[in-house]
Amino acid sequence: MIKTSTSVNKVNYTQQNQEINPAENVEALDLMFYDSIKPQLNRLTKNPSDETISKILAYSKAK
């Protein structure tokens, strides 16, 4: 029989922290993108066109 175990030493945790750091840059880019499309999104929530409503309904029925 083979015994396996998971290591809980600090080496694993430092690798995870290094992977998280680039995500901070992505969040900044996401915020810039959101700020650029925010006026169009606000307009859609207030006055969606009939075409937009029909597309949403068609998509929801397809799932």
Backbone atoms as SQL, in Angstrom:
CREATE TABLE atoms (id INTEGER PRIMARY KEY, chain TEXT, resi INTEGER, resn TEXT, atom TEXT, x REAL, y REAL, z REAL);
INSERT INTO atoms VALUES
  (1, 'A', 1, 'MET', 'N', 0.844, -1.173, 0.000),
  (2, 'A', 1, 'MET', 'CA', 0.000, 0.000, 0.000),
  (3, 'A', 1, 'MET', 'C', 0.896, 1.244, 0.000),
  (4, 'A', 2, 'ILE', 'N', 0.443, 2.279, -0.721),
  (5, 'A', 2, 'ILE', 'CA', 1.192, 3.526, -0.807),
  (6, 'A', 2, 'ILE', 'C', 0.481, 4.578, 0.023),
  (7, 'A', 3, 'LYS', 'N', 1.263, 5.282, 0.835),
  (8, 'A', 3, 'LYS', 'CA', 0.704, 6.376, 1.628),
  (9, 'A', 3, 'LYS', 'C', 1.048, 7.698, 0.959),
  (10, 'A', 4, 'THR', 'N', 0.079, 8.567, 0.883),
  (11, 'A', 4, 'THR', 'CA', 0.321, 9.893, 0.318),
  (12, 'A', 4, 'THR', 'C', -0.062, 10.951, 1.346),
  (13, 'A', 5, 'SER', 'N', 0.548, 12.099, 1.217),
  (14, 'A', 5, 'SER', 'CA', 0.210, 13.196, 2.116),
  (15, 'A', 5, 'SER', 'C', 0.414, 14.514, 1.389),
  (16, 'A', 6, 'THR', 'N', -0.163, 15.543, 1.950),
  (17, 'A', 6, 'THR', 'CA', -0.038, 16.880, 1.386),
  (18, 'A', 6, 'THR', 'C', 0.906, 17.687, 2.257),
  (19, 'A', 7, 'SER', 'N', 1.853, 18.333, 1.616),
  (20, 'A', 7, 'SER', 'CA', 2.817, 19.142, 2.338),
  (21, 'A', 7, 'SER', 'C', 2.181, 20.463, 2.761),
  (22, 'A', 8, 'VAL', 'N', 2.449, 20.872, 3.987),
  (23, 'A', 8, 'VAL', 'CA', 1.926, 22.146, 4.466),
  (24, 'A', 8, 'VAL', 'C', 3.056, 23.096, 4.853),
  (25, 'A', 9, 'ASN', 'N', 4.203, 22.919, 4.215),
  (26, 'A', 9, 'ASN', 'CA', 5.303, 23.824, 4.527),
  (27, 'A', 9, 'ASN', 'C', 5.139, 25.151, 3.794),
  (28, 'A', 10, 'LYS', 'N', 5.938, 26.117, 4.120),
  (29, 'A', 10, 'LYS', 'CA', 5.772, 27.473, 3.594),
  (30, 'A', 10, 'LYS', 'C', 6.124, 27.606, 2.117),
  (31, 'A', 11, 'VAL', 'N', 6.778, 26.651, 1.543),
  (32, 'A', 11, 'VAL', 'CA', 7.139, 26.724, 0.133),
  (33, 'A', 11, 'VAL', 'C', 5.875, 26.803, -0.729),
  (34, 'A', 12, 'ASN', 'N', 4.868, 26.035, -0.387),
  (35, 'A', 12, 'ASN', 'CA', 3.628, 26.051, -1.164),
  (36, 'A', 12, 'ASN', 'C', 2.925, 27.403, -1.061),
  (37, 'A', 13, 'TYR', 'N', 2.946, 27.998, 0.091),
  (38, 'A', 13, 'TYR', 'CA', 2.233, 29.261, 0.285),
  (39, 'A', 13, 'TYR', 'C', 2.910, 30.416, -0.436),
  (40, 'A', 14, 'THR', 'N', 4.216, 30.445, -0.503),
  (41, 'A', 14, 'THR', 'CA', 4.886, 31.537, -1.212),
  (42, 'A', 14, 'THR', 'C', 4.611, 31.457, -2.705),
  (43, 'A', 15, 'GLN', 'N', 4.485, 30.255, -3.251),
  (44, 'A', 15, 'GLN', 'CA', 4.171, 30.123, -4.666),
  (45, 'A', 15, 'GLN', 'C', 2.772, 30.664, -4.949),
  (46, 'A', 16, 'GLN', 'N', 1.843, 30.425, -4.059),
  (47, 'A', 16, 'GLN', 'CA', 0.499, 30.930, -4.250),
  (48, 'A', 16, 'GLN', 'C', 0.481, 32.446, -4.188),
  (49, 'A', 17, 'ASN', 'N', 1.223, 33.034, -3.291),
  (50, 'A', 17, 'ASN', 'CA', 1.259, 34.494, -3.184),
  (51, 'A', 17, 'ASN', 'C', 1.851, 35.127, -4.431),
  (52, 'A', 18, 'GLN', 'N', 2.844, 34.492, -5.028),
  (53, 'A', 18, 'GLN', 'CA', 3.449, 35.029, -6.237),
  (54, 'A', 18, 'GLN', 'C', 2.456, 35.006, -7.392),
  (55, 'A', 19, 'GLU', 'N', 1.588, 34.003, -7.428),
  (56, 'A', 19, 'GLU', 'CA', 0.607, 33.910, -8.498),
  (57, 'A', 19, 'GLU', 'C', -0.488, 34.955, -8.342),
  (58, 'A', 20, 'ILE', 'N', -0.781, 35.387, -7.137),
  (59, 'A', 20, 'ILE', 'CA', -1.845, 36.338, -6.891),
  (60, 'A', 20, 'ILE', 'C', -1.435, 37.756, -7.285),
  (61, 'A', 21, 'ASN', 'N', -0.190, 38.113, -7.159),
  (62, 'A', 21, 'ASN', 'CA', 0.259, 39.478, -7.423),
  (63, 'A', 21, 'ASN', 'C', -0.071, 39.984, -8.822),
  (64, 'A', 22, 'PRO', 'N', 0.102, 39.206, -9.900),
  (65, 'A', 22, 'PRO', 'CA', -0.268, 39.741, -11.221),
  (66, 'A', 22, 'PRO', 'C', -1.755, 40.059, -11.348),
  (67, 'A', 23, 'ALA', 'N', -2.588, 39.448, -10.542),
  (68, 'A', 23, 'ALA', 'CA', -4.026, 39.715, -10.613),
  (69, 'A', 23, 'ALA', 'C', -4.349, 41.154, -10.213),
  (70, 'A', 24, 'GLU', 'N', -3.508, 41.769, -9.404),
  (71, 'A', 24, 'GLU', 'CA', -3.748, 43.158, -9.020),
  (72, 'A', 24, 'GLU', 'C', -3.701, 44.060, -10.247),
  (73, 'A', 25, 'ASN', 'N', -2.800, 43.777, -11.179),
  (74, 'A', 25, 'ASN', 'CA', -2.717, 44.562, -12.408),
  (75, 'A', 25, 'ASN', 'C', -3.959, 44.342, -13.268),
  (76, 'A', 26, 'VAL', 'N', -4.455, 43.134, -13.294),
  (77, 'A', 26, 'VAL', 'CA', -5.636, 42.832, -14.085),
  (78, 'A', 26, 'VAL', 'C', -6.845, 43.570, -13.513),
  (79, 'A', 27, 'GLU', 'N', -6.934, 43.645, -12.203),
  (80, 'A', 27, 'GLU', 'CA', -8.049, 44.350, -11.589),
  (81, 'A', 27, 'GLU', 'C', -8.064, 45.821, -11.997),
  (82, 'A', 28, 'ALA', 'N', -6.898, 46.435, -12.078),
  (83, 'A', 28, 'ALA', 'CA', -6.821, 47.833, -12.496),
  (84, 'A', 28, 'ALA', 'C', -7.298, 47.984, -13.944),
  (85, 'A', 29, 'LEU', 'N', -6.899, 47.032, -14.792),
  (86, 'A', 29, 'LEU', 'CA', -7.352, 47.083, -16.191),
  (87, 'A', 29, 'LEU', 'C', -8.848, 46.839, -16.279),
  (88, 'A', 30, 'ASP', 'N', -9.368, 45.947, -15.450),
  (89, 'A', 30, 'ASP', 'CA', -10.811, 45.696, -15.434),
  (90, 'A', 30, 'ASP', 'C', -11.575, 46.942, -15.012),
  (91, 'A', 31, 'LEU', 'N', -11.060, 47.659, -14.027),
  (92, 'A', 31, 'LEU', 'CA', -11.725, 48.880, -13.579),
  (93, 'A', 31, 'LEU', 'C', -11.729, 49.944, -14.668),
  (94, 'A', 32, 'MET', 'N', -10.607, 50.056, -15.388),
  (95, 'A', 32, 'MET', 'CA', -10.548, 51.022, -16.479),
  (96, 'A', 32, 'MET', 'C', -11.552, 50.656, -17.568),
  (97, 'A', 33, 'PHE', 'N', -11.660, 49.354, -17.873),
  (98, 'A', 33, 'PHE', 'CA', -12.615, 48.900, -18.880),
  (99, 'A', 33, 'PHE', 'C', -14.040, 49.177, -18.421),
  (100, 'A', 34, 'TYR', 'N', -14.327, 48.879, -17.168),
  (101, 'A', 34, 'TYR', 'CA', -15.668, 49.118, -16.643),
  (102, 'A', 34, 'TYR', 'C', -16.016, 50.603, -16.698),
  (103, 'A', 35, 'ASP', 'N', -15.065, 51.446, -16.324),
  (104, 'A', 35, 'ASP', 'CA', -15.316, 52.890, -16.382),
  (105, 'A', 35, 'ASP', 'C', -15.603, 53.355, -17.804),
  (106, 'A', 36, 'SER', 'N', -14.964, 52.704, -18.788),
  (107, 'A', 36, 'SER', 'CA', -15.183, 53.122, -20.180),
  (108, 'A', 36, 'SER', 'C', -16.556, 52.696, -20.704),
  (109, 'A', 37, 'ILE', 'N', -17.105, 51.578, -20.209),
  (110, 'A', 37, 'ILE', 'CA', -18.411, 51.126, -20.701),
  (111, 'A', 37, 'ILE', 'C', -19.556, 51.465, -19.747),
  (112, 'A', 38, 'LYS', 'N', -19.253, 52.074, -18.628),
  (113, 'A', 38, 'LYS', 'CA', -20.277, 52.375, -17.627),
  (114, 'A', 38, 'LYS', 'C', -21.431, 53.221, -18.176),
  (115, 'A', 39, 'PRO', 'N', -21.196, 54.270, -18.960),
  (116, 'A', 39, 'PRO', 'CA', -22.333, 55.047, -19.481),
  (117, 'A', 39, 'PRO', 'C', -23.281, 54.212, -20.338),
  (118, 'A', 40, 'GLN', 'N', -22.728, 53.316, -21.177),
  (119, 'A', 40, 'GLN', 'CA', -23.587, 52.468, -22.006),
  (120, 'A', 40, 'GLN', 'C', -24.382, 51.482, -21.141),
  (121, 'A', 41, 'LEU', 'N', -23.758, 50.956, -20.103),
  (122, 'A', 41, 'LEU', 'CA', -24.464, 50.034, -19.211),
  (123, 'A', 41, 'LEU', 'C', -25.580, 50.744, -18.462),
  (124, 'A', 42, 'ASN', 'N', -25.314, 51.939, -18.009),
  (125, 'A', 42, 'ASN', 'CA', -26.346, 52.701, -17.305),
  (126, 'A', 42, 'ASN', 'C', -27.530, 52.997, -18.220),
  (127, 'A', 43, 'ARG', 'N', -27.258, 53.297, -19.472),
  (128, 'A', 43, 'ARG', 'CA', -28.329, 53.563, -20.421),
  (129, 'A', 43, 'ARG', 'C', -29.178, 52.315, -20.655),
  (130, 'A', 44, 'LEU', 'N', -28.546, 51.158, -20.711),
  (131, 'A', 44, 'LEU', 'CA', -29.282, 49.914, -20.924),
  (132, 'A', 44, 'LEU', 'C', -30.192, 49.578, -19.746),
  (133, 'A', 45, 'THR', 'N', -29.733, 49.841, -18.535),
  (134, 'A', 45, 'THR', 'CA', -30.557, 49.497, -17.385),
  (135, 'A', 45, 'THR', 'C', -31.772, 50.395, -17.287),
  (136, 'A', 46, 'LYS', 'N', -31.685, 51.607, -17.801),
  (137, 'A', 46, 'LYS', 'CA', -32.804, 52.536, -17.715),
  (138, 'A', 46, 'LYS', 'C', -33.775, 52.360, -18.873),
  (139, 'A', 47, 'ASN', 'N', -33.259, 52.201, -20.069),
  (140, 'A', 47, 'ASN', 'CA', -34.113, 52.138, -21.264),
  (141, 'A', 47, 'ASN', 'C', -33.629, 51.035, -22.204),
  (142, 'A', 48, 'PRO', 'N', -33.847, 49.771, -21.840),
  (143, 'A', 48, 'PRO', 'CA', -33.416, 48.723, -22.770),
  (144, 'A', 48, 'PRO', 'C', -34.292, 48.730, -24.016),
  (145, 'A', 49, 'SER', 'N', -33.676, 48.511, -25.145),
  (146, 'A', 49, 'SER', 'CA', -34.446, 48.484, -26.390),
  (147, 'A', 49, 'SER', 'C', -35.223, 47.172, -26.475),
  (148, 'A', 50, 'ASP', 'N', -36.222, 47.151, -27.333),
  (149, 'A', 50, 'ASP', 'CA', -37.002, 45.930, -27.538),
  (150, 'A', 50, 'ASP', 'C', -36.131, 44.798, -28.055),
  (151, 'A', 51, 'GLU', 'N', -35.171, 45.152, -28.887),
  (152, 'A', 51, 'GLU', 'CA', -34.251, 44.142, -29.428),
  (153, 'A', 51, 'GLU', 'C', -33.433, 43.517, -28.302),
  (154, 'A', 52, 'THR', 'N', -32.948, 44.321, -27.374),
  (155, 'A', 52, 'THR', 'CA', -32.165, 43.814, -26.253),
  (156, 'A', 52, 'THR', 'C', -33.011, 42.883, -25.401),
  (157, 'A', 53, 'ILE', 'N', -34.228, 43.260, -25.129),
  (158, 'A', 53, 'ILE', 'CA', -35.114, 42.426, -24.316),
  (159, 'A', 53, 'ILE', 'C', -35.388, 41.098, -25.013),
  (160, 'A', 54, 'SER', 'N', -35.633, 41.131, -26.301),
  (161, 'A', 54, 'SER', 'CA', -35.916, 39.893, -27.029),
  (162, 'A', 54, 'SER', 'C', -34.694, 38.982, -27.070),
  (163, 'A', 55, 'LYS', 'N', -33.498, 39.557, -27.187),
  (164, 'A', 55, 'LYS', 'CA', -32.277, 38.752, -27.177),
  (165, 'A', 55, 'LYS', 'C', -32.085, 38.081, -25.816),
  (166, 'A', 56, 'ILE', 'N', -32.340, 38.804, -24.748),
  (167, 'A', 56, 'ILE', 'CA', -32.200, 38.241, -23.407),
  (168, 'A', 56, 'ILE', 'C', -33.212, 37.117, -23.196),
  (169, 'A', 57, 'LEU', 'N', -34.446, 37.338, -23.611),
  (170, 'A', 57, 'LEU', 'CA', -35.469, 36.311, -23.470),
  (171, 'A', 57, 'LEU', 'C', -35.147, 35.071, -24.296),
  (172, 'A', 58, 'ALA', 'N', -34.665, 35.262, -25.519),
  (173, 'A', 58, 'ALA', 'CA', -34.293, 34.138, -26.372),
  (174, 'A', 58, 'ALA', 'C', -33.147, 33.353, -25.757),
  (175, 'A', 59, 'TYR', 'N', -32.179, 34.052, -25.208),
  (176, 'A', 59, 'TYR', 'CA', -31.041, 33.377, -24.583),
  (177, 'A', 59, 'TYR', 'C', -31.488, 32.596, -23.362),
  (178, 'A', 60, 'SER', 'N', -32.359, 33.165, -22.543),
  (179, 'A', 60, 'SER', 'CA', -32.795, 32.484, -21.334),
  (180, 'A', 60, 'SER', 'C', -33.634, 31.244, -21.663),
  (181, 'A', 61, 'LYS', 'N', -34.376, 31.272, -22.764),
  (182, 'A', 61, 'LYS', 'CA', -35.173, 30.120, -23.166),
  (183, 'A', 61, 'LYS', 'C', -34.309, 29.031, -23.765),
  (184, 'A', 62, 'ALA', 'N', -33.174, 29.411, -24.352),
  (185, 'A', 62, 'ALA', 'CA', -32.287, 28.432, -24.980),
  (186, 'A', 62, 'ALA', 'C', -31.546, 27.597, -23.948),
  (187, 'A', 63, 'LYS', 'N', -31.363, 28.107, -22.767),
  (188, 'A', 63, 'LYS', 'CA', -30.609, 27.396, -21.723),
  (189, 'A', 63, 'LYS', 'C', -31.410, 26.385, -21.021);
